[in-house]
Structures are given as C-alpha cells and as structure tokens.
Amino acid sequence: MGSGASKKSPTQPTGNQSTPRAPTTANRRAEFQEVEVRAPGNGRPANMSSRNNESFRDQKSPADTAGQRNRYGRHATSSGAPNSLQHGQSGAATTRSSPMRRNDLQDENVTFETFTHNNGREFICANRNGIRYYLDDWHSKDWQPFPERWYSEGKLSPLDDNYNTSKNSSQNNLGGAGGKQERDDREGFLTHPRRGRIETYLMVEKRYVHYFFDRTSGKWLHLPIGWELHHELVKQMVDYVEEALPNWKDRADILALLRVCNYSPDECIGTYLLLEGDEWLKPKRTSKDAEADENKDHKIEELTQKLKNLESELELERKARLEAEKQLQELRGNIRVFCRPRRDDRAQSCLKFPSDQDIWVTNSDGARKTFTFDKVYTLEATQEQIFADTQPIVTSCVDGYNVCLLAYGQTGSGKTFTMMGPENNPGINIRAISELLKICEERRETKTYTLKISMVEIYNETVQDLLTDDAKTLEIQIIGNIVKIPNITEVPVNHVKDIKRVMQQGDSNRKTASTKMNSSSSRSHLVLMLTVEGEDKVTGAISKGVLTLCDLAGSERISKSEATGQRLVEAAAINKSLSALGQVFSALRESQLHIPYRNSKLTQILKPCLGGDAKACLFVNVSPDASNFPETCNTLEFGSNARQVALGQAKQNIQRKPGFPQR
C-alpha cells in the first residue's frame, strides 16, 4: 500500500501471550503484553474494567451458528495452560470435571450458552454431554469447568436465542412493524460536508491499551500520547508511517490513528490513504476553535453579504458622482473626451488601465505618464459600448441641439474604424443616424421630422463634396457665428438603407493612400453633417439640430511615414489643420478674445460646433505599440487640453412657425 507496502512494518503486538503477575517479573517475549495487577483483597486487576464477552456479539455481523462455533473454536485453540479461576471464584472449582479438550468442540452434541452473573458479567459457556464449561478469556484463555455455586449467582440462556433476540430487536429498531423499541445508544450517524450521512456504531472490541506503572500510587495508568511517542517500539511504528506518508507531519495524529488501528501500521496507512484530503482529518484543538470553525461558514456568508452591500453603496455613490460631473459639464459646456486604444496583439503594449477614467503610458525606460478622461476604454471595447456612451449626446440632436463628435489620433490608431466601421460592425456614424431615425419614428404622432445628410472632405485645404460624381469644390461663407456652404449636396434619408447607400458613396470618393504607417491612410478630414428639422403638430414649434461627425485625418511624423511627393504635401496639410484645431482649443480654454477659426478650413466648418451653443465629444484614438510612445503621449495631451475647454451651456434651436396661432 503506497510507499509503506514495500517495507516491512514494525512488529505488531500479538494477543496470545502469557500474562505476568507483577511488572518486575514480567517475561517480555513480545513488545506489548497484557499485565495484571492485583489489589489487596480482590482477585481482579486494579484500575482495569472487567472484560465481558459483549464484544463477541457486538462486533460480529449476523452469521449462522456454525460461524459462531468456529469463532469459539479459535478460543479453544489458544495457547497457554489452564490457570486458577479469577472470575468470581476464590478457590478451586467445585466441579470435579477436567478442562475440556480442544477437539471436543467439534462434537455435534456441544451447545453454546451465555451465563449472566448477578454482578453484570457475561461468560460464554459450552455444554457437552451434560457437562458445562465456561471460557476463561481473561487468564488461561481456555475452557474451564463451570463452578457449581454460579448456578445460584446468575442465569444461563441459549446463545442462539440471545443472538436472535438481539438481531430481531435491531431490525425492529430500524423500522419494524412491532411495538416501540428501545433505541441502541451506540448507533448514530455523522453528517459529512461531502459524503453526506454516514452511519456509525460504537462497537466493543478487545484492543491493546498502553499503560505505565505509577510507583507513587501503585497503579497502572493510561500512557499519555506525549510519553508514548518516546517508547522505542511506538517510535518505530510512527517513523514507519511517517516515511510512508511524508505529507503527514503530525506525529501525535499518527499515534492517535495507530491506537485506533490497534497498533497496526499498515492499517493506519491504508485508513489515511482512503480518507486523504478530508477536511475532518485535522480537528480543532480546543472547543473555541471548533465553535469558530462551525460558525465560519455563517461568518463568511455574513461578511460576503456585507461586502456586496458596501459594493452596491459604492456603485451608487460612483454613479451619483458621475451624474453630478455630467451635470456640471453640461452647465459649463465642457468638451467630453473619451479615450479608445486600438487593439494590436502583434505589438508590445505600453498602456495600462488602472480605472475606467485613467490611462498609464510607460516607455522603455520605465517612465510613466498618467492621463485622465471622461471615459477610458480597454483594448477589448466593442463598437456597441462606444456608442452606448455617446448615445445620450447624439439623441439630443432631435430636440434641437447642435452636436459634434470628433475622432483624433495618429495615423493607424483606429479613428475611421470608430467613426465608420466595417459593414458588419458599423461605427458611430451609422449607429447614430439609425438611432435618430428610430426616435423620429417613435414621435411621429406628435411631430414630423425631416433628415438630410451631406458629406464633405477637407483635402489639402480645399472642401470637396463627396456626394457628387465629380467631387466638386465648395466654398465656405462665414457671417458672424453662422457658417454656410453654398451648393452643398443634401440627401434626404428615411430608412437605414438610405444611410448605408450614402455612406458607401461618400466613402468611395474619399482620398486614401498607402504609407509606411498605414496601408489605407486617410489623406483628408471627413465631415458628415446630418440636419434634423422637426415640427410639433400641437404647438407649431420648429426645432433644428445639426449632428456633425468628423473623422480627422491622422497626424503623422514624416520620419516614420516616409511620405514623399504628393503624400508629403498631404501630410503637411493635415498637420497644419490639426495644429490650427489645437490652437482653437487652447484659445477657448484660456478664454481669449480672439479665437483663430480662420486659420484652417477644418476649424471654419467646426466653428458652429465649438462656438458656444453645441455639445461636443472628442475621441482620442491611440496605438498601444511601445514604438509609438511619443505619438501616443502627444495625442493624449491633445485630449487633456481639449477636456479643459468650456464651451458654455448648449442652447436649443427652437422657434415658432410663422402664422401659427400662439398658445
């Protein structure tokens, strides 16, 4: 068995050994021997309980009479000569019969009986041809003549009847149809956490018990575990078990199980391997520990519930704080800035996300920079999550607000994917317009809406209409805070399919080219403008909101993109317009009197969105590649500056229809 099966276990004490009369004269032929100590005036060993023969019935399973006879036959073959009677007998037996021989038990005329003495002791008896014997299992361990005077000191009963009565009683206790039976206190059960209900029974067995002789009291006392561990033979047994089970480190526990296994090392090892890993194998040392262990699950459940409650309260506080911040931003008109990194499994990431509002950027030297935004997405963020956070801003366009969404970042950082997206996973543009169509349809009973869409690109500081076949050039007219683009193509949209058709046409006309940084780099700024005009059927109020979705061309370093020729001219124009946008943000943040909108076509078109009566949201798209650390930091710094811009509270563009009666 395990590692212990390959070694010879220490000698286990045997039961067929003679009993010494005193500790000083004991002839130790084996390691463990039963020792008898006589107290004055009494024929019994002092400090030891009388051995009754209940064990012969309690520990045996139901069997036939032949099996019982064989069992007693083993007693009859025990070694040792007949000895003087000690059980209730002070002198020689009154019966003159000689002890029964071993072979006599094979006679068919032998019947077995139980003698119950008035003092409560029980003895196994055998009646052969009218001569009765009893089993002296304490001293000689052989059959001795039955004393005549015992007939008046107890009663005899057939052993088979006793057994059958005990058996029937046990069956009735287990649910028989008879009357009420007395419950056997030795029966019981355990409720194990993994094994469930386990039936138990407290059996009476003949076992080895280790004693020591106390010279002060003159008595044999039980040997404590701590002392017994110093006994040479016991040490050998414990060492044997410990070597076979190296994970079992508690020698006191090993000895305790050895005692239960009647000092059999192999049985001890087998029992441990059968139950190895069970949590009950290591009981608590004190009652307080046991009580604490019983209350552990309840305490864990209580603390878990308390933790959930605190987490819920914390979440409510966090939501309330975010809502207050949004209201403050709404009043101040701050540009809301969202940060979205591009997922790139091929590159070594330099980004970390300690929270949903903070982002860390670390360079190769270990230097770290921290940036805070209204929302920071992880690399696993989906298009649905992106739109969910911008939806409240976008849908306010139906109520007459001007709304602007921009995507800024270096080339190849995922701006076009965020704004446009592929056909099977669309970005903000199609999702936003589809949501507006849905809201307009829900309100058609009280309002009528008209949606018109137009798309232009700013390429090399020229504005070109993307919804015409020849991509004609357009001019921008600025009158005060009003910006107009004459002759721009506006296409009505009523269904989602209209949106997709217009998007495909505009995207096909947009200028793209391949560079070292991006195989399909956008070489222009794309501006999509959706005008939503609504008329209230009841009040006659007319609302007009403009949703501007801007996919900015990527900023790039000439040294990295290796642009030449026309690509170099395009890169210079892109960087110039993006610098002009940064200058506008800086002037707005510092509340300067002059805002340099005229420095670029891009800022001229965006003037209505940044001039004070619109809601604005900026996406900063960054690359996680550690080689793009400088560009990533520049993009995040641009977003941090934009976040500090206060545009003022947004205004609704609502007016009463001419000729409609005033309510």
N, C-alpha and C positions, 0 to 999 in steps of 0.2 A: 504493500500500500504506500504509494508516493515514494518519497526518499527513505522512509522508515522501513519499507519492506525488504530492502536489500541488506539490512543489518540485522544481526541477532539481538533481540530485545533483552534487557536485563531480566534476570530470573524472577519470575512471578511467584509469590508465596503460594504454597500448596496447603490443602486443608487436612491431609492425612498425616498428621504429625502428633507425636505424644505430647502430653501437657505436663510441664514441670510443676512441682509443688511449691516452690518458692523461687524468687528471682535469683537467689545466689546459687541454686543447684540446677538451674536450667541447662540442659544439654542442648546447645543450639546446633541442630542439624540442618536448619534452613534459616532464611533471613527473617521470616515472620512466623511466630508461634503463638498459639492461644495460651494465655497464662492465667492460672487460677490462684487467687489469694484468699485464704480462709480467715474470716473474722472470728474472734473468740465466741464460743458457744453456738456457732452456726456452721452448718455444713456447706453453705453457699459461698461463692467468691464474693468478696466485698466490693462495693461500688460498681457492680455489673448487674444488669437486669436479667431476670430469669429468661432462659430461652424456651419459648413454647414452639409448638410444631405448627403454628398457624401458617408459617411460610410454605409448608408443603402443600397447602391448598390454595393460598392466595396467589402465589406466583406461577402456578401451573395453569395451563389452558385446559379447557374441557377435553377429556380423553376417556377412553374406555377403561374398564377395571384392569385389563391386562397391562395397560400402560402404567397404572398405579403400582401394580405388583412389581413390575420391573424396576420402578423407581426405588421401592423399598428394598428390592434385591441388591441395589447398589449400596445401600446402607449395610446390608448384611455382609458384603464383601469387604467392608472397611477393615484396615489393618489394626492391630492392637489387641491385647489380651483382655478378658473380662476383668472388670475392676469392681470395687465395692460400690454399692448403691448410694447415690447422694441426693436423689430427688425424693424428699420426704421420708427417707429411710435412715435410721440412726445406727442400725446394726445389720446383721446378715439377713437375707430374705427368709421368711417363714416357709416359703415353698421349697421343698427339697429337690425339685427338678433341676437338672443341669442346664446350662445355657444352650439355646437352640443352635444347631449347626447350620452353616451357610446353605448346604444342599437341601436342607429341609424346606426351604422356601419354595422349592419347585413342586412340592406336593400339592395336589389338587384339593386336598382337604383343608388347606390353610385358608382361613378367613381373616381379614383385617378389620380392626375396630379402633375406636377412639375412646380413650379414658380421660374424663374431665375431672380433675381433682377439685375439692371444695375451695382450695386457695386460688383457683383460676387457671392452674397449669393444665396443659393438654399433652398426652403422650400417644404415640402410635403403638397399637398392640396387635399381636398375631395369635390366633387360636388354632392350634394344631392338635387334632385328636383329643380335644378336651383339655389340653394343657395350654395355658395362656402365658405369653411373653410380652415384654414392653421394650421399646427401642431406647437404649441409653445413649442419646445423641450428644450428651454433654461431656462424658468421660471416656468410656470404653468404645463408644460408637458401635456397639454390638447389641444383640438381643439378649435380654436378661430375664430370669424368671419373675413373674408378676407377684408382688408381695400380697399375702392373704389379707392383711389389715387394710389394704387400699379399697377392698370391696365395700367397707363401711365408711370410707372417706371420700367417695366420689361415685360416678356412674359411668357405665360403659354404653356405647352406642355403635351400631354398624357404621363403618367408614363410608360405605357406598351410600347409605341413606343420608348421612351428613352431607356428602358431596352433592347428591341430587337435590336435597333441600336447599343448599346454598345456591345451586345452579338455578333452580326454579325461582328462588327469591330474587336473584339478579335479573332474570328475564322479566319478572313481574315489575320490578323497579324500572325497567326500560320501556314500559308501556303496555304491560299485560292487562288482561280484562278483569283480573281479580280485584279484591278489595284494596284498601290503602296500605301500601307497603312502606316500611321504614327505610329511609334513604341511607345508602352507604356513604359515610363522610369521606371515605378515601377516594371516591370517584370525583372527578372535576374536569375542568377544561380551561384552556388558555385562548385568548383572542389575539392572534399574532397579526401585526400590521400587513404582512404579505401572504402568510399561509392561511389566514382565516382562523376558524375554530379548530382547536387541537384537543382531542380527548386525552385525559390523564388519569392515572390510577396510582395510588400510593401503596406499593407492594412491600411485604415483609420478606426480607432475604437474609441469608446468612452471609456476612461480609467480614472482611478484615478491618479491624479498628486498631489504630496505633496508640498505645498507651505509654506512659512513663511512670516509674515508681517514685513517689514523693516520700522521702525518708522522714520528713517532719511529721506528716500526718499518718504515715504508714499505709497509704492507699495508692492504688493505681489510678492515674488521672489521664484524661484525653491529652494527646500530644498536640500542641498548637502548630499551625502551619509554619510559622516562622522558625520554630525549633526543628520541625520535621525536615525542613529544607537542608538542615545540616547533617542529617542522617546519611551515612555513606550509601546505602542501597537506594534510598529515595533520591539522593543527588544523581546517582547513575540513571535512574528512570527519567528524571526531569531533563537531564542532559540529552538523553536519547530522544525524547520527544522534541526538545528544542532544536536539536540538529536536524530532525526530520521536517520540522515546521519552522524555518528561520524567521518567518514573519510574525510568529507568536512570541512576543518579547516578555510577557508577564509570567514569571516562574511561579508565583503564587496561584495564578489561574490554572497553570498546567497541573500543579499538585492537587488543586481542588477537583479538576476533572479526573485525575488519576484515582482519587479517593472514590469518586462516583463509579468509576470503571473497575473498582476492586483491585487497584494497583496493577492493571494490565496496560502497559504502554501502547501495544498495538491497537487495542480497543479505544484507547484515548485518542490516538492519531486518527483512526477511522471516524470517530464521532466528530472530531473537529473538522475534518475534510468534508464530511457530509453537510455540516452547518456553516462552513467557512463564509465569511462576509455578512452573516446575520447580525443585525444591529443589537440584538438582545444578548450577544455573547460577551459584551462588556457592560455589566450592570453598574449602576451608580454606587459609589462607596458609602454615601450617607443617605438618610431619609430625606434630607433637604435637597440633595442632588436629584433623588428620584422624583420628588414632588416638582422640582423645577423642570425636570425632563417631561413629566406628564403635562405640565402647563405650557410647555414650549410651543406646541402647535397652536394653542389658543392665543398665546402672546404674539406669535408670528402673524397669525391672521389679523389680530387687533392692530399690530403695527403696520401691516400691509394696507389695511383699510384706512388707517390714519394717514399713511403716505399718499394714498390715492386722493383723499380729501384735500390734503395740502397741495398736491399737484393740480387738482381742479381749481382750488382757490388761486394758485399761482397763475394758471392759464387764464382765469377770468381777469385777474389783475393785469396780465400782459395784454389781453385783448382790449381792456379798458384804456390802458396806456397808449396802445397803438391808435385806438379810435380818437383819443384826445389829441395825439400828434397829428392825425389826419385832419381833424377839425382845425387845429392851429395852422397847418399848412394850407387848408382851404381858405382860411381868413387872410393869411399872409400871401397866398398865391405862389408858394414855393414850387419850383420845378421838382417833380418826383423823379428820383433816379434809381433805376434798377440795374443790377449788375448780373450779366449772364456769361459764364465762361463756356468756351467751346470744348466739346469732348474730343480728346485725341489720345487714344490708347497707345499710339506709337511713340509719343514723346514723354520725356521725364517732366512730371508736373512740378511747378514751383508755387502752386496755390494750395491754400488750406482754408477751411471754412469753420471757424470756431462757433459761429452762430448764424442765424438767418439774416443778420444785418451787418456782419463783419466779414472781411476777407483779408487773409495774410498772403503777402508775396515775399518769397525768400529767394535770394540769389545764391550763386555757387559758393560765396564766401560765408554764407550763413546769416547775412544781414537781412532783417525782416522789416517790412513796412505794413502798416495796418490801415485799412480804408473802411469807412462806414457809409452805408447807403440805406435807402428806404427798404430795399429787399435785395438779398444776395442769394442767387440760385446755385445749386450744386451742379456737378457735371452730368448728373442723371436727370435733370429737369426736363419735362416734356413740353410740347407746344401747348397742350391744354392748361398746364399750370401757369405758363407765361400769360396766356390770355385771361385766365381767371382773375389775376391781379390787376389787369388793366381794364377789365370789363366795366366796372363802375364809372371809370373816367370816360370810356368810349361811349357808353349809352347815354351820357348826359348831353350828347350832341343832339339827340331827339328833342330835348327840352329847350333848345335854342342857345346852347353854349358852343363856343369855338374850342376845339380840342386838337392838340398836336402831339404826335408820337414820333420820336426820332430814334434812330439806331446809329451809334457812333462807335468806331473802333478801327484798329489797324486792318489792313487787307488780310483776308483769310480768317477772320475771327468769328464769322458766323452771323454777320448783320443781315445779309439777304435771306438766309435761312430763317432767321427770327421774324423778319417782316413779310417775306413772300412765302417761303417754304415750298416743298415739292407738292405735286398734285394730290398724292395720297396722304400727306401730312402737312396741310396748309399752315401758314403763319398767321400773324396778327391781321394782315390786310383783309384776306377773305373772311376770316372768322369775325372780324369787327363789322364788316359790311353785312354779313349774313345775320348777325345779331340785331343790327339796326333794322333790317327788313322784317325780322320777326317781331320786334317791338311795334313797328308801324302797323303790321297786320293785326296785332292784338288791340290796337287803339282805333281801328278803322270805323267803329261805330260812333265815335265822338269826334274824330279828327281825320283829315285827309292829308296824306304826305306825298311829296314828290322828291325822288332821289335822283341826282345827276352826278356822274363821275367824270373826272378828267385826269390825265396823266401827262406829266412833262418831265424832261430830264435837263439837267444843267451840265452841259458838256463844253469844256474849255471856255467857260464864262458866257455861253450862249444858251438860251432857253428854247428847247425844241419840243414840239407837240408829238407825243408818241402814239396818238390815236388817229393819225393820218398816214397815208401810204408814203408820202414823200418826206415825213418828219420835218414839217415846215418850222422856220424860226419864228419865235414870238417875242414881242416887246413887253416890258413891264412899265406900267404907269402908276406913280405914287402921288396921291393927293391927300396930304395930311397923314392920317393913320390908315387911310384906305388904299389898298393895293389892288390894281386891276390888271388883267392880262387880256387884252382885246383879241378877238378871233380865236380864242381857245376852244377846242372841241369838247363839248359836254354831251355825254351819252346817258340817256335815262336808263335806270335799272329797276326792274320789278321782281326779278327772281334770282336765285343763286346762280343759275346757268348764265344769266347776263353778266354777272360779276366775273365768272371764270373766263368767259369769252373776251371781255375787255382786258382782263389781266394778261391773258395769253398774247393778245395783240400788242399791248404796251411792252411786255417783257421781251417779245421778239424784236422790237425796234430799238431796244436799249443797247448802248455801246458796251461791249465786253472784249477783253483780250487776255492773253496768257502772259504771266510774268514768272519770275523765279519764286515769288511768294505765293502765287495763286494761279491755278490753271485757267480759271474763268473769272478773272478780276473785273469788277465793275469799274468802268472808266468814267462814270458820271454819277451825279446825285439824282436819285429818283424821287419825285414828289407826286403823291397821289392825293387828289382833293375830292372829297365827297360832300356835296351840298345837300342838306336836308331841310326842306321847306315844309312847314306844317300849318294847317288852318283848322282852328277849333270851330266845329259846326254850331256850338251853342253860343260862345262869346264872340266869335269872329276874330279872335286874336291870331296873329300870324307870327310864327316863330321861324327863325333861320339860324341854323348852325352849320359850321363847316368842320369836317374831320380831315385833318392833314396828316398823312402818313408819309414819313420821309426816311428813305433808305440811303444814308450818306455813303459816298464812296470811301474806300478805306485809305486811311493815312498810311504812308509807306516811306521807308528810307531808300534812297536811290542806291546806296551801297549794298543793300540786301536784295532789292527787286531787280537790280542791274538793268533798269529801263534805259532804252536808247531811242533816238529818233522820235517818232510820234508818241511812243509810250512815255518818254521823258517829258514831252510837252504836257501830256495829260496829267502826269504826276505832279508837275509844278502847279497846274491849275487847281487840282484837287487840294493840295496842301495849302494853297493860298486861300481858297474859300473856307477851309476848315479853320485856318488861323483867324479869318475875319469873324467866324462864328464864335470862336473863343474870346475875341475882343469884345463882341457884343455881350457875352455872358459876364465878362469882367466889369464892363461899364454898368450893366444892370445890377450887379452885386454891390458895386460901390456907389450906386445911385447917382451916377454922373448926369450932368445936364444934357450932354450930347451923347447919343448912342449911335455908333458908326454902322447903321444898317446899310448905307450906300456903298460900302467897301466891297460888296460881293453880290452877285445875282441871287445866291442862296439866301443871304440874310435879308435881301429885299423881299423875296417871296415869303419868308418866315416872319416878317415884321408884324402882321396881324396876330400871329400866334404868340409872339414874345412881347407885344406892345402893351399888355396890361389887362386885357379882357378875355383871356383864354386860359384853359387848363393845359398844362404841358407835362409830358412824361418823356424821360430820356433813358434809353437803354445803352449801357456801355458794355460792348462785347469785347472780351479779352481772350487771348490764347494762353493755354496752360503751359506751353513749351518753355522750359527754362532758358532756351536760347533767345526767346523774345522778351526777356525780363525788362529791358529798357522801354520797349514799346508798350508793354502791359502797364508799367508804372505811369507812363505818360497818359494813357487812356483813363486810368483810374483817377489820376489827378485832375483831368479834364472833368470827369463826372463829379468829383468832390467840389470843384469850383461851381459847377452848374447847380449843384444841390443847394448852394447858399444864395441863389438868385431868388428874390421875392418879386413876383410879377404883379402882386396885388390881387384882390378878390375878383374872381371871374364874374362876368356880367352876362345876363340873359339878353339875347337879341329878340325881343317880342314887341310887336306894335299892333295897333288896332286896324282892322281892314277899313279902308275909306268907304263911306256910305253905309256902313253897318251901324244900326241903332245902338247907342250907348246904353248899357245896362246900369 
